[in-house]
């Protein structure tokens, strides 16, 4: 049975290559693969570099457990590196972060929280998710995500705003295997 799934993808380390790598790897897991534009957002921790974010999705035959396992493999392949930015050493960090936002209409806490508990809180998730499909209804809140975004967007403080990135997906994908 096919399940419609949406994933949040983010990186603030080697972010161009991380986004290319994520697209290539994640597209293999879905039929009807779709992706948003790439959006830049400020890091929640002020001293960290800005993030690139996008949402991808499609239909999968994988179970939630299988999908989570595949995502962890992709994150591990992308690797880690030392984050040193603006004189601050943040230590070893993952290059790529992938979160399961929605897995059909499933609501569960195991093996992870689905729907992702903070979809409604972050512009870097809501904006690209609406870009892909603004008819999605949040399974717990029972409200269209487009309504949440429409209410949130004009009230955002400058530091929480997202901006679309002119991203070149035709570049060579890094080999992090």
N, C-alpha and C positions, 0 to 999 in steps of 0.2 A: 504494500500500500504506500502511495506517495504522500509525503507530508510537506507542506509549504513552510519553509524555514527562512529566518532572517538573522544575519550575523552582523555584529559591529566589529569593525577592524580599525585599529589605531596604532600609531607608531610616532615616537619622537627621537628615535635613534636610527640613523641611516634610513630615514623615513621614506625617501623616494624608492630605494631598493626594497624596503620592507613591504610597501604597498604593491609594487610590481610582483613580488614573490607571493604575497597573499592572494592576489587575483589569480595568478597562474595555478597555485595549489588548490585553492578553494573551488575554482570552476570545475575541477575534476569530480567534486563530490555531489554536483547537482545537475539535473536536467532543467531546462528553462532558466539558466543562470542569468541573473540581472545584477547590476551594480549601480550605485549612485555615483555622482561626481565625487571628487576628493575635496574635503573641506578642511581648512586650517582652524585650529582652536588653540587658545592659550592653555598651558598646563594648569592643573588645579594648584600644584605647588609652584609658587611664584618664580623660583629660581630655575626651574626646569625649562628646557627648550619647548617651543610650540609643537603641537601634534598635527599630524595628518590623520584624518578620519574618513571612513566611508562605510556604507552598509552594502552588503551583498546578500543575495538570496536565491532561492529557487526551490525546486522540488527534489526530495531525496527519499530513497527507500531505507536509509539507515535509521536505526533506532536512536533515541536520544543518547544512550550510553555509547553507541558506536560513533556517532557524530562527535561527541565530546572527546573520545579517544583520538579520532582523526585530527581534530583541532589541536590537541595537545602535541601530537606528532609534528604538525606544521609549525607550531610555535617553537618547539625544540629544534627543528631543522633550521629555522631562521636564526637561532642562536642568541647569544648575549654579547654585550661589550661593556666596557667601562664608560659610564656617563660622567663626564667632566664638563661642566658648563658654567660660564661666568664665574670662574674661580671656585666653584663648589664641586666636590667629589661626591657623587651620589652612589658610587659603588657599581657593582656589576648588575646590569638591567637587561631585561628581554628587549629584543629589537621589535617584536611584534606582539600585540595583544589582540586576541579574538574572543568575543563574547557571544554566546547564544542569546539573542534578544527574544525571539519568538520561535516556538516549535509547534506549528499549527495553533490550535486553541488550548494546548496542554497547559495545565497549572500544576506545578510540582516543586518540591524543594530538593529532590534527589534525582540524579547525582549532582545537579546544580539547580539554582533557582530559575524557573521558567514560568512566566515571562521574566526576563531580567528585571530585577527589583527597581532599577533606577531609570528605565526608559524615559519616563515622563520628566525627569529632572535635568537632562543634559541636552543642550542644543546640538552638540556634535553627534548625537544619536537621532533625535527627533527630526532635524532638518533633512539629513540624507534618507531616513526611513520614509518620510513623507514624499521625498523626491521619487523614490521607487514606486510607492503605492500609498496614496493618501486616503484610501478607503479602509485601511487596516483598523480594526477595532481592538483596543487593548482588552485582553481576555479577563483581567481582574477588575479594571476600572469601568469596563463596558462603555467606553467613549472612544470615538474615532481619534487616532493619533493626530490627524490634521487639525482637529478642534483644539487639542492641547497645544500644538505648535502655533496655531493662529492666535491663541490667547497669550502664549509666552513670548513670541518673537518681538513684538513692539515694546515690551517691558524689560528687555534684557539690558543689564549694565554692559558697558563697553568691553570689560574683561571677559564676558561670557559669550560675546558674539562670535559667529563663525563666518568665514569668508571662503568662497569657492576658489579652488586652485586650478590654474590652467595646467593640467597634468598630462604628460606624454606617456601613454601606455604602449607606444610602439618601441620603446627602448628595450634593450636586452635585459632579461631577467637574471639576477645573480644566481649563481650555483652554490647554494648553501647546504647541499646534501652531505 
